[in-house]
Amino acid sequence: MNPMRSVLGSISRLVLIAAVAAVAGGAWAQPGPLSFSVTTRGGVKTARVQPVDRNGVLYVPLGALVSQVGGGYKMTPDRVQIDLAEKSAWLRSNNTQVSASLGIFVLGAPVVQSGNDVLIAASDVAVFFEKAFRLAANQQAPAAPAAHPPAPPVQPLEPEPQALEPLGTEPPDEAPVKSLEPLVKQVAVETLPAPVEGPTAPAPEVTAPPGGAPDAAENAPVPAGKVPGEALTARPEAREAPVVERPVDRPVAVVIIDPGHGGNDAGCQGPAGVTEAAVVFAVAEKLQQALEQGSPLKTVLTRDKERSVPRTERVFVANGRKGDLLISLHTGAALSAGQQGCRLFVCGPAGSFAGAPFAERSRQIAAVVAAGIAEATGRGSGGIYQLGCHVVQEAAMPGLMIELGMLTNPEEEQLLASEDYQAKLAGGIAAGIKKYMEVIQP
């Protein structure tokens, strides 16, 4: 026998044994799926997801986790939205900040995009569910690891090397995580700190919203505005009205009513086809009538029924007509059909924008308007929040953005389409404004 061939055969067999042991040991050490239990109104739900190691941090797919506990998940090029328990949260890839309906908070590790999902550190899951949705989430203890398989017995060395089959080293493919598409056009409302409890509540810290104001930029032709008995002249889109220095505590005499969207921009749409633009304009007309009835108030509409108006032009109308109060009307949309309620938004006091000096008055007016809506409709308020809305920020006056309800909720869609309910909303807003004028304003 050739001594050299015998030595080569021995070496080959040892290499084979070492390779098999290494592959078996590595596969056995691969982390298995992690299980999380989430306590919801419907009981405790369990999600089972496959972890991924990223630079020594164990991550799990957030969309897959939320979907398994009954939540909604939507991925866009610049952020991901999570809807659960009638609340929403927004996250950005490579960022630790989370903007949620209940407030703004920071995770311990940045979220990471992975295909059609984002990964969240397993250690951040409990914090995320608690702060974003007020839900308790716990990672379940993993099952006891199985014992290592016995090492294959070492066979006697053969004098001749054996033909070896190549060992498969490719990891198993992970099941793709599917993104849940929204049923309707989503109007994103982001950067929502905790609700304001009343007109004297301390102002929350302002954080710039990652996605901007919920009203989209619109490039349709500029319409004529509407003043009782007088039409406004259409102006170029890029033109800005000069801001005239006026006292911050001036009384309310002119109310600017801003019905969002319009024209070729219908805004969001409910399951039965009710559009945001139609609802808010109907409420705007009723609000105009309610405010002028029995009071010296003058009102201005930023658009007519058939046209959309760019945000810059809405601000032009508000400032150019020397408004004393801006009411911007919208409806909301959510991935969760159960989410409902009327919410009010004000800008914060920090920043150089025109509305900043009026932040405290905006909060005072929002409190009485929210109470007026609740009393008129018999439905509780969804809260008052701080939001960076362009129209409210750039108007040199106190300003509110009011989400009249959620069109994605079938019950509220039906209500919002009703003229009787529209009149109640308008009456509640008008009652709050008049109460502020009579009782609170200087």
Backbone hydrogen bonds, N-H to C=O, Kabsch-Sander energy under -0.5 kcal/mol:
donor,donor_aa,acceptor,acceptor_aa,energy
6,S,2,N,-1.8
7,V,3,P,-2.1
8,L,4,M,-2.4
9,G,5,R,-2.3
10,S,6,S,-1.9
11,I,7,V,-2.3
12,S,8,L,-2.5
13,R,9,G,-2.1
14,L,10,S,-2.1
15,V,11,I,-2.4
16,L,12,S,-2.3
17,I,13,R,-2.3
18,A,14,L,-2.4
19,A,15,V,-2.4
20,V,16,L,-2.6
21,A,17,I,-2.2
22,A,18,A,-2.4
23,V,19,A,-2.8
24,A,20,V,-2.6
25,G,21,A,-2.7
26,G,22,A,-2.7
27,A,23,V,-2.6
28,W,24,A,-2.1
29,A,25,G,-1.4
30,Q,26,G,-0.8
30,Q,27,A,-0.7
34,L,49,V,-3.3
36,F,47,A,-2.6
37,S,138,N,-2.8
38,V,45,K,-3.2
39,T,136,A,-2.5
40,T,38,V,-0.8
40,T,43,G,-2.6
43,G,40,T,-1.7
45,K,38,V,-2.9
47,A,36,F,-2.8
49,V,34,L,-2.6
49,V,47,A,-0.5
52,V,59,Y,-2.7
54,R,52,V,-0.6
54,R,57,V,-3.0
55,N,53,D,-0.5
57,V,54,R,-1.8
59,Y,52,V,-3.3
59,Y,57,V,-0.6
60,V,120,I,-2.5
62,L,118,V,-2.8
63,G,118,V,-0.6
65,L,61,P,-1.7
66,V,62,L,-2.9
67,S,63,G,-2.4
68,Q,64,A,-1.5
69,V,65,L,-0.7
69,V,66,V,-1.0
70,G,67,S,-1.3
71,G,66,V,-2.5
72,G,83,D,-3.1
74,K,81,Q,-2.3
76,T,79,R,-2.8
80,V,91,L,-2.5
81,Q,74,K,-2.8
82,I,89,A,-2.8
83,D,72,G,-2.3
84,L,87,K,-2.3
87,K,84,L,-1.5
89,A,82,I,-2.0
90,W,99,S,-3.1
91,L,80,V,-2.2
92,R,97,Q,-0.5
94,N,111,V,-3.0
95,N,92,R,-1.1
98,V,105,F,-3.0
99,S,90,W,-2.1
100,A,98,V,-0.6
100,A,103,G,-1.9
101,S,88,S,-2.5
103,G,100,A,-1.2
105,F,98,V,-2.0
107,L,96,T,-2.8
111,V,95,N,-1.9
112,V,119,L,-2.1
114,S,117,D,-3.2
117,D,114,S,-1.2
119,L,112,V,-4.0
120,I,60,V,-2.7
122,A,58,L,-2.9
124,D,121,A,-2.0
125,V,121,A,-0.6
125,V,122,A,-0.9
128,F,124,D,-2.6
129,F,125,V,-2.3
130,E,126,A,-2.0
131,K,127,V,-2.7
132,A,128,F,-2.3
133,F,129,F,-1.5
134,R,130,E,-1.3
135,L,129,F,-2.0
136,A,39,T,-0.5
137,A,135,L,-0.5
138,N,37,S,-2.5
140,Q,35,S,-2.7
140,Q,138,N,-0.6
155,Q,153,P,-0.6
178,K,176,P,-0.6
180,L,73,Y,-0.9
181,E,179,S,-0.6
188,A,186,Q,-0.7
190,E,188,A,-0.5
192,L,100,A,-0.5
196,V,384,I,-2.3
201,A,198,G,-1.6
226,K,301,L,-2.2
227,V,230,E,-2.2
230,E,227,V,-3.0
232,L,225,G,-0.8
239,R,236,P,-1.0
244,V,242,P,-0.7
250,R,247,P,-1.2
253,A,251,P,-0.6
255,V,298,K,-2.8
256,I,254,V,-0.5
256,I,325,L,-3.3
257,I,255,V,-0.6
257,I,300,V,-3.6
258,D,256,I,-0.6
258,D,327,I,-3.2
260,G,258,D,-0.6
260,G,329,L,-2.3
262,G,265,D,-2.8
263,G,305,K,-0.6
265,D,262,G,-1.9
266,A,264,N,-0.7
270,G,274,V,-2.6
273,G,270,G,-1.9
276,E,266,A,-0.7
276,E,268,C,-2.4
277,A,266,A,-2.1
279,V,275,T,-1.8
280,V,276,E,-2.6
281,F,277,A,-1.6
282,A,278,A,-1.8
283,V,279,V,-2.2
284,A,280,V,-2.3
285,E,281,F,-2.3
286,K,282,A,-1.7
287,L,283,V,-2.6
288,Q,284,A,-2.4
289,Q,285,E,-1.9
290,A,286,K,-2.4
291,L,287,L,-2.5
292,E,288,Q,-1.8
293,Q,289,Q,-1.6
295,S,292,E,-1.4
298,K,253,A,-2.5
300,V,255,V,-2.0
301,L,226,K,-3.6
302,T,257,I,-1.9
307,R,304,D,-0.6
314,R,310,P,-1.8
315,V,311,R,-2.1
316,F,312,T,-1.9
317,V,313,E,-2.5
318,A,314,R,-2.3
319,N,315,V,-2.9
320,G,316,F,-3.0
321,R,317,V,-2.0
322,K,319,N,-1.4
323,G,318,A,-2.2
324,D,254,V,-3.3
325,L,254,V,-1.1
326,L,398,P,-2.3
327,I,256,I,-3.0
328,S,326,L,-0.5
328,S,400,L,-3.0
329,L,258,D,-2.7
329,L,327,I,-0.5
330,H,402,I,-2.7
332,G,405,G,-3.2
333,A,187,V,-0.5
337,A,335,L,-0.6
339,Q,336,S,-1.3
342,C,380,G,-0.6
343,R,403,E,-1.5
344,L,383,G,-2.4
345,F,401,M,-2.4
346,V,385,Y,-2.6
355,G,393,Q,-3.4
356,A,353,F,-1.2
358,F,355,G,-1.3
359,A,356,A,-1.8
362,S,358,F,-2.4
363,R,359,A,-2.0
364,Q,360,E,-2.0
365,I,361,R,-2.6
366,A,362,S,-2.5
367,A,363,R,-1.8
368,V,364,Q,-1.5
369,V,365,I,-2.5
370,A,366,A,-2.7
371,A,367,A,-1.7
372,G,368,V,-2.0
373,I,369,V,-2.5
374,A,370,A,-2.2
375,E,371,A,-2.2
376,A,372,G,-2.2
377,T,373,I,-2.5
378,G,374,A,-1.9
382,G,342,C,-3.5
385,Y,344,L,-2.8
387,L,346,V,-2.6
389,C,387,L,-1.6
393,Q,389,C,-2.8
394,E,390,H,-2.6
395,A,391,V,-1.0
397,M,395,A,-2.2
400,L,326,L,-2.4
401,M,345,F,-2.4
402,I,328,S,-3.0
402,I,400,L,-0.5
403,E,343,R,-3.0
403,E,401,M,-0.5
404,L,330,H,-3.0
404,L,402,I,-0.8
407,L,332,G,-2.3
407,L,405,G,-0.7
408,T,332,G,-0.5
409,N,406,M,-1.4
413,E,409,N,-2.9
414,Q,410,P,-1.9
415,L,411,E,-1.8
416,L,412,E,-3.3
417,A,413,E,-1.4
418,S,415,L,-1.6
422,Q,418,S,-2.4
423,A,419,E,-2.2
424,K,420,D,-1.7
425,L,421,Y,-2.5
426,A,422,Q,-2.5
427,G,423,A,-2.7
428,G,424,K,-2.5
429,I,425,L,-2.4
430,A,426,A,-2.6
431,A,427,G,-2.5
432,G,428,G,-2.0
433,I,429,I,-2.2
434,K,430,A,-2.6
435,K,431,A,-2.2
436,Y,432,G,-2.2
437,M,433,I,-2.2
438,E,434,K,-2.1
439,V,435,K,-2.9
440,I,435,K,-0.7
440,I,436,Y,-1.3
441,Q,436,Y,-3.1
